[in-house]
């Protein structure tokens, strides 16, 4: 790496790359340089960026509910809800709005501020949209931040969700463009990005992240972050999942009892840190795989810039650390759940930068 490039990603004035100077022109070489930094140095830079854009003492609690489980026609190699998987997951119909609202009320009573809903579809059918709109309006009326993941969206469907008041739409890119085609064959990365464009054009916040530990290389993790960090506007929300191998899925059968392809905790934290540095104003969310993480790993992720966790006993169909476990951990770390990262600014609109708190 040239001296000029090294200085560009190393320091900008008073410290690491200034978060107020949001960039969408990151190069793969710059992102690889960040990944390769000595671990303490990477954490220092990520923590510095995080403190300038977010309150480092607060962790937003989110709940994820599967409102339509199983039977998805996609062949994503990690997913137990694929109709191609032999995971034992039974297909269900879309939940009735009142059932979803009851679950949302329970989540709110347990301390969640954000309610995320997922349906195992390639894309929603127009006949499903009235129920979906009713659900969005009902959850939002409770004062909770709302997010949905329903598969690919047409421009008109995105507009309907925006009009209903949906705060975020989630559509993960999963991995690098190069590795993505090894994980899924039933859709392309460009189709993923088209949905993100439709969501952005409708005025909703974009939620897009991916999964690590699927057998990809660090180069693929560089490509994953590079794809998100070079979008015209960064996703306001970046969930980072660690693969939970499920028997009966392609990747689960390969990785369930083999260390090949898995990443260790330090590499996971590195991914969180690089996401924070390159997308300073985004909420970086710890998602699937937390039940296998120690408290120390969680703490490192929070130092590196993660500022949201999914709580509860289940994430869609995967096990998750329970609410009591999370509450004890946050107390031990001296962290609090509260308004979450910039939540006053995102409900009903795009994220706005925080004031510099240094």
N, C-alpha and C positions, 0 to 999 in steps of 0.2 A: 504494500500500500504506500502511496506517495506521502511525503511529509505534509503536503497541503491537505490531502484528504483526511489524514490522521488528525490534524488539528481541527478540521471541520466537524468531525464527529466527537472529538475529545473535549474541546472547550469552546465556549462562545461568550466572551466577556467574563462574567462573574462565576461561571460554573459550567456544568455539562450542558450540552445542546439546549438552548433556551426554549422552554416549552411554549412560550407565547409566540414563538416564531414557528408555527405549525407548517410542516413540510409535507408535500406529496411527491417529492422528487428524490426520495431515498434510492440509492443504488444497491444492488445485491452485494457489492463489495463492502459498502459501508455497514450493512446489516451483518454480514459475516464477521467484520471486524469487531462489532459489539459482542457477538456471540463468543468470540475468541478471547475477550478480555479476561484478565485474572478475575476470579469470582468476586473477591471483596471490592475490586474497583468497579465492576459492573453493577453490583448492588448499591454502591455509593452513588453512582450516577443516576440509576433508576430511582432511588429514594429521594434524591435531590429534585428530580423532575416531578415526582409524585407530590412532594410537599408544596411545590409552586402552583400546582393545579387542583389539588384536592386536600381535604382534611385527613391527615394520615391516621387520626385516632378513631375514625368512623368506618364501619363496614356495613354495607347495605345488605339486608336479608331478603332473599327472594325465594319464592316457592314455585315449583314447576309441576303442572298437572297434565297428565295425558287425557285429553278430552275425546280422543278416538284412537284406540289402540289396535296395532297389528293389521296385517293384510295389505301392507304397502307393496305396490308392484315394482318398486325400485330394487336393485340388487346390491345396495351398499354393503360391503363386506364386514362392517363392524356392527350392523344393526340387527337386533333380535326381532324387530317388527317387520322386517322384510318377508314377503310371502315366499321368497326363495330360501329363507333360513329354516332350519329344523330345530328351533329353539323352544318349542312348546307354547309360544305366545299365541293365544286365541284372538282372532279378529273380533272387534266390537263395533257397535254403531256409535255415531256421534252422541255424546251425552246431551241430555236435555238442559236447557239454560238454567233451570232452577237448581239442578244438581251441581252444576259448575259454580253457581253463586254461593251455594252452601259451603263448598270446599274453599272458595275464596274468603268467605267470612271466617272460617276456621283458621285459615292461614293468617289473616289479619289479626285475629285474637292471639295468635302465637307469636306475633311480632314482625311478621313479614310486611314489607312495604311495597313489594313488587310481586305481581302475580303473572306467571308465564304459563301459556297453554299451548300444547302441542297436539297435532293430529297426524296420524300416519297416512298421509296422502302423497301422491306425486304432485297433485295440485287439487285445490278444492273445486267442487262442482258448483255451478251457479245456484243450484237448488239448495245447497248448504249455506249459502251466504246470509240469508235472513236470520238463521239461528246464531251464526257467528256474530253478526252485528248486534243482536240482542244480548249476547254474552258480553261483548266488549262494553256496551253501554252500561250493563248492570255492574260489572266489576269496577269500572271507572267511577260509577256513582258512589262506590264505597270509599273513594279517595285513594285507591291503590294505583300504582303505576302499572300499566298493562303492556304485555308483550305476547305475541302469537307466532307460532311456526306451523305453517300449514302446507309447506311445499312451495312449488313455483306459483307465482301470481301473475295474472294478466294486468295490464294497466287499469282496466275498469275495476277489477277486484281490489287492487291497491287503493284506488280512489274510494271505494265503498268502506274499506277499513279505516282510512283516514277520516272520512266523514263521520264515522261512528265514534271517533276519538281515540283510536288505538295509538298508544305512545310509541311503541317499538314493534318492528317486524324482524323476526330472526330468520336468517337463511345462511347457514354456515358454508364456507368454502371448503372446509374439512382439512385440506392440506395444500401442498404446492400444486401448481397446474400440471407439473410433470408426474407427480405421484398420484394425483387425483384419479387419473385414468386407470390406475392399478387397483383402486378401491371401489370404483363405481363404473359400470359400463352403460347404464340406462339413461344417463344424462351427462352433459358436458360442463366443464367449468364455465364456458361462455354462457350457458343457460343459467347457471347460478348467478353470474354477474348481471345478466339481463333482469332477473328478479330484483336484485339490489337496486338497479337503476329505476325500475318501476316503483319501488318503495320510496326511493329518494324523490322521484318526480312528483309523487303524491303528497309529499310533505311530512312523511313520518320519519322518525329516527330509525337508523339502520343498526341492527344487531347482527354481527357476523364474526365468527371465529372459526375454531376447528378442533381437531383431535390430534394429540401427539401420542407416540408409543404404538403406532400401527405398523411398525417395521420400516418407517421412513428413516432417512439419514438426516444429519444436521443440515446438509445442503437443502433438503426439502423443507426443514423448519425455517431456514432462511427464506426460501421461496414463498412459504405460507405467510410469513410476516410481511415480506416485500409486496405481495399482492394486495394485502389490506392497507398497508401504509402508503401505497401509491395510488389508491383510489382518489378521484377528484376531491372528495370529502371523506375523512376518516369515519369509520363506523362509530357511532356514539357509544356502542356497547360491543365488547370483544370477549366472548366466553372462550375459555381455554379448558378443554377436556383432556383427561388422561384416559386412554382406552381401558374400558372394563371388558376383558375378554369373556364372551358368552359362548358356551358350547352350542354348536349347531349353526353358528355363523362362520363364514370363511376365515376371518381373522381370528375369531375366538378359538377355533379348532387348531389353528397354527400356533397361537401364542399362549393359550391357557396354561400350558405346563412347560413352556419353553421361554428362557430369558432372551432368545434371539429377537432382536427388533425392539424390545422394550427400552425405555429410557429411565435413567435413575432420577432421584429427586433433585439433584443439583442441576441436571439438564432441564428438568421441568421448570425450576425456578429461573434459570437463564432465559427460557422462552417467555416467561411472564415479564421479566425485567426488560427484555428487548422490545416487547409489545408496549410497555409503559413508555420507554424512551422515544420510540418512533411514533406513537399515537398518544401524546401527553394528556389530552383532554378526554379521552375515552374512558368509560368504566371498564376495567379489566376484571372479569368474573371467573372465579374458580368454580368449575362445573363438575362434570362426572369424574369419578375416580378419587374423590376426596376421602371416601371411607378407608382407603388404603394409605392415606397420608398421615404421618405423625404430626403432633402439635408443633414440633420444631420445624417441619417442612411448611406447615401453614404459616408459621411466624415468618419464615424467610420469604414466602410469597407475599405477605403483607408488607414487609420491608421493601420488596422489589416493586410494589405498586399495585398489587391486587386489592380491590376495594369493594368486592361484593362476593357473597357466597350463596349457593343454593342450599337451603336448609330443609329439613324434613327427612323422613325415612326412605324416600324413593324419589328418583329422577326419571320420569316416564316409567320405564320398567326396570331400571338399574337401582341397586341398593345405594343408600346415601347415609352420611352421618346424620344422626337424629338431632332434633332441636335442643334437647337437654345437653347433649355432648357439645354442640356448638356454643351454647350459652356458657358452659363451664370453661371452654377454651378461651372465649373472648374475655371473660372475667379474669382468667389467669394472665392473659396478655395485656390487660389494662385497656382493651379496646371496647368501643360501644357501638351498638346498632342505633341508628337514628334516621336522619333525613337522607343518608346515603349520598353518593357523589352527585352533587349538582341537581338533586331531584326536584327542587322547586323550579328549576329552569327547564327541565325536560318534559314535565307533564303538559301535554298538549302542544309541544313544539320542540325545536332543535336544542341541543345542549349549548349552554353559554359558558365561556371560561370563568373560572373563579378568580377573585382578586389574588394577587401574589401574597402568600401568607408567610413568606420568609422575612 
